[in-house]
Amino acid sequence: MPPMLIAHLTDTHIVRPGTLFAGRFDTLAALDRAVPRLAALRPRPDLLVVSGDLAEEGTPEVYAILAERLARIGLPMLAVPGNHDVREAMAAALPEATGTIAGGFLCSMRAFGAGVVIGLDTLAPDGASHGELCERRLAWLEERLRETQGRERLIVMHHPPFTTGLAAMDAIGLRRGTAELAALLAAHPGTQAILCGHVHRAIQASIAGVPIRLAPSASHAMDFDLDPAAPYRFKREPAQFMLHLWDQGEGVVSHTLFVEEHPDL
C-alpha cells in the first residue's frame, strides 16, 4: 500500500468561550489557528489522530465546539481521551472517532489497507491526573494484537509509557500497566510506533523496541526543567503538531511542525 500520512494533534485543553485556560491561554483561539493549518495540508493526510486532553472543561458545550472545529479539517479521525476529558461527553460528541468497550473505556481500532491504528484509553478512575492500563484494557489490547498478527500497527494513547525526566509530569504519568504493555508488544511484534500526548513537548523514546513519538501541544507547553524539584509549570511557546509518514515495511518518519510562522521572521 502507498505510504500513509497521519496528522497528530494533542492537548488542546478547550475551555468555555470567553474564558482562558489557567487564566493565561486562549485555547479555543489556538485551536482556531490550528484547524485551517491542518485543513490546508497537501498532500492530504489519511487520518487525524487526537491523543487526549481535547477539553479542559469536559462539558457537552465544549465538546460540541470541539466537534464542529475538528470537522472543518475534513479528515477521518481517531481520538482517545486524556486525563482532563470526560468519556461520556466526548464519545457523544465524537462518536465516529471513538469506540466504547466493556467498562466504558474509549478504545477503538481502525483498519487502513494492510495496517491498523489502535486507540487506547489510559484514564485512571476518579478524575486522577495519572494514567493506567488495567487488566480489562490490557486484555482488550492483547486480543487486538492477536487478531492483527502479521499486520503493521500504530497505537495512540494519552499518557506516555516511559519516564521523561520532567519530574512534575512523570508524577502524573502512566503509573500502571507499562511493564505489561511492554510484554505484549514483545510477544506480538508488528507495532511500528506509539503516538502520545500529555507532556506538551516533543519527546522521543521507545518501549520493547517500539518507537514512541510524544507530540507537543497545539496550544501551550510545559516548562522544560530537568531539576527533580522543578514545579508543574506552563510556558508560552509556539503551538505545534506532528505529521507521521507511515510507509509499511519502512517504519514511521515523524515531523514536528509549528502551527504558525514566527512573527519576527
C-alpha positions in Angstrom: 0.0 0.0 0.0 1.2 3.6 -0.5 2.6 5.5 2.5 0.0 6.7 4.9 0.1 10.3 6.2 -1.2 10.8 9.8 -1.8 14.3 11.3 -1.3 14.2 15.1 -3.0 16.8 17.3 -2.9 16.8 21.1 -3.7 18.6 24.3 -5.9 21.4 23.0 -7.5 21.8 26.5 -10.5 23.8 25.3 -12.4 25.8 27.8 -15.7 27.7 27.5 -15.7 30.6 25.0 -14.7 33.9 26.7 -12.5 32.2 29.3 -8.8 31.4 29.5 -7.1 28.2 30.4 -5.2 28.7 33.7 -6.1 32.4 33.4 -3.5 32.8 30.6 -4.1 30.8 27.5 -6.9 31.2 24.9 -7.0 27.6 23.9 -10.0 28.0 21.6 -8.2 30.7 19.7 -5.2 28.4 19.4 -7.4 25.6 18.0 -8.9 28.1 15.5 -5.4 28.8 14.3 -4.5 25.1 14.0 -7.7 24.0 12.2 -7.1 25.8 8.9 -3.4 24.9 9.0 -4.3 21.2 9.2 -7.1 21.6 6.7 -4.7 23.1 4.2 -2.0 20.3 4.4 -1.0 18.9 1.0 -0.9 16.1 0.3 -4.0 15.5 2.4 -3.4 13.3 5.5 -5.2 10.0 5.5 -6.1 10.2 9.2 -6.2 12.7 12.1 -5.4 11.3 15.5 -6.0 13.3 18.6 -4.2 11.9 21.6 -6.2 13.3 24.5 -6.9 16.3 26.7 -9.2 17.7 24.0 -11.1 19.6 26.6 -10.1 21.2 29.9 -13.8 21.5 30.8 -15.5 18.3 29.6 -19.0 19.7 29.2 -21.3 18.9 26.3 -21.0 22.5 25.2 -17.2 22.4 25.0 -17.2 19.1 23.1 -19.8 20.4 20.7 -17.4 23.3 19.9 -14.5 20.8 19.5 -16.5 18.5 17.2 -17.5 21.4 15.0 -13.9 22.7 14.7 -12.4 19.3 14.1 -15.0 18.6 11.4 -13.7 21.6 9.5 -10.4 19.7 9.0 -12.3 17.2 6.9 -10.3 14.1 7.8 -11.2 10.7 9.2 -10.4 10.9 12.9 -9.4 8.6 15.8 -9.4 10.2 19.2 -8.5 8.9 22.7 -9.3 10.6 26.0 -6.8 12.4 28.2 -7.0 12.9 32.0 -9.0 16.1 31.6 -11.5 14.6 29.2 -14.9 13.2 30.2 -15.6 9.9 28.4 -19.4 10.1 28.1 -19.5 13.7 26.7 -16.5 13.1 24.4 -18.0 9.9 23.0 -21.4 11.6 22.5 -19.8 14.5 20.5 -17.3 12.4 18.5 -19.0 9.0 18.0 -17.1 8.2 14.8 -13.7 9.0 16.3 -14.1 6.9 19.5 -15.2 3.4 20.4 -16.5 2.1 23.6 -15.6 -1.3 25.1 -16.7 -3.1 28.3 -16.2 -0.9 31.3 -17.0 2.3 29.3 -13.3 2.7 28.1 -12.9 4.6 24.9 -10.7 2.1 22.9 -11.0 1.6 19.2 -9.3 0.1 16.1 -9.4 1.2 12.5 -8.0 -0.7 9.5 -6.1 1.1 6.7 -5.2 -1.3 4.0 -2.7 -3.8 5.5 -2.2 -1.7 8.6 -4.3 -0.9 11.7 -4.4 2.0 14.1 -5.4 1.2 17.7 -6.7 3.8 20.2 -6.1 3.0 23.8 -7.8 4.7 26.8 -5.4 5.3 29.6 -7.6 7.3 32.0 -7.4 6.4 35.7 -10.6 6.4 37.8 -12.0 9.2 39.9 -10.6 12.0 37.9 -6.9 11.3 38.7 -4.3 13.0 36.5 -2.0 10.0 36.1 -2.8 7.2 33.7 -3.2 3.5 33.9 -3.8 0.3 31.9 -5.9 -2.1 33.9 -6.4 -5.8 33.3 -9.5 -5.2 31.2 -7.8 -2.8 28.8 -4.7 -4.9 28.5 -6.8 -7.9 27.7 -8.6 -6.0 25.0 -5.3 -4.8 23.6 -3.9 -8.4 23.6 -7.0 -9.5 21.6 -6.4 -6.8 19.0 -2.7 -7.7 18.8 -3.5 -11.3 18.3 -6.1 -10.8 15.7 -3.9 -8.4 13.7 -0.8 -10.7 13.9 1.2 -10.3 10.7 -0.1 -6.7 10.1 1.7 -3.5 11.0 0.1 -1.3 13.7 0.2 2.1 15.3 -1.1 2.7 18.9 -2.5 6.0 20.0 -2.7 6.8 23.8 -2.5 9.8 26.0 -0.1 9.0 28.8 3.4 8.1 27.6 4.7 4.7 28.8 8.1 6.0 29.7 9.8 8.4 32.2 10.5 11.7 30.5 12.9 13.2 33.1 10.4 16.1 33.7 9.5 15.2 37.3 6.3 17.1 37.6 4.9 15.3 34.6 6.3 11.9 35.4 4.5 12.1 38.7 1.2 12.0 36.7 2.5 9.6 34.0 1.4 6.1 33.3 1.6 4.5 36.8 0.2 1.1 36.0 0.5 -1.2 33.1 3.8 -0.2 31.5 5.6 -3.5 32.1 2.5 -5.4 30.9 2.3 -3.2 27.7 6.0 -3.9 27.0 5.5 -7.6 27.4 2.5 -7.6 25.0 4.5 -5.6 22.4 7.4 -8.0 22.6 5.1 -11.0 22.4 3.2 -9.7 19.4 5.6 -7.9 17.1 4.4 -5.5 14.4 3.7 -2.3 16.2 5.6 0.4 14.3 5.1 3.4 16.8 3.2 4.6 19.8 1.8 8.1 19.5 1.2 10.0 22.7 0.5 13.4 24.2 0.1 14.6 27.9 3.6 16.2 28.4 3.1 19.2 26.0 6.6 18.7 24.5 8.1 16.8 21.5 9.9 13.8 23.0 11.1 10.5 21.5 11.7 7.2 23.4 11.0 3.5 22.9 9.4 0.6 24.7 10.1 -3.1 23.8 11.9 -1.8 20.7 8.8 0.2 19.6 9.4 3.9 18.9 7.3 6.4 20.9 6.5 9.8 19.5 5.2 12.2 22.0 3.6 15.2 20.3 3.7 18.8 21.7 0.6 20.7 22.5 -1.4 22.7 19.8 -1.8 25.4 22.5 0.9 25.8 25.2 3.9 24.0 26.6 5.0 22.6 29.9 8.2 24.1 31.2 11.4 22.2 30.3 13.3 21.7 33.5 15.2 18.5 34.5 15.6 19.6 38.1 13.8 16.9 40.1 12.3 19.6 42.3 11.0 21.7 39.5 7.3 22.6 39.9 4.5 21.9 37.5 4.6 25.0 35.3 3.1 26.1 32.0 5.1 28.0 29.4 4.1 30.1 26.4 5.8 28.5 23.4 4.7 28.2 19.8 1.8 25.8 19.2 2.8 22.7 17.3 1.5 19.4 15.9 3.1 16.3 14.3 2.9 14.6 10.9 3.8 10.9 10.7 4.6 9.3 7.4 3.9 5.5 7.8 5.5 3.5 4.9 4.7 -0.1 5.7 7.8 -2.1 5.6 9.9 1.0 6.2 8.6 2.3 9.6 7.3 5.7 10.7 9.0 9.0 10.0 7.7 11.8 12.2 7.9 15.6 11.7 7.1 18.3 14.3 5.5 21.4 12.7 4.6 24.8 14.0 1.1 26.0 13.6 2.2 29.5 12.5 5.2 31.2 11.2 7.3 33.2 13.7 6.1 36.8 13.6 9.6 38.2 13.7 10.9 36.2 10.8 
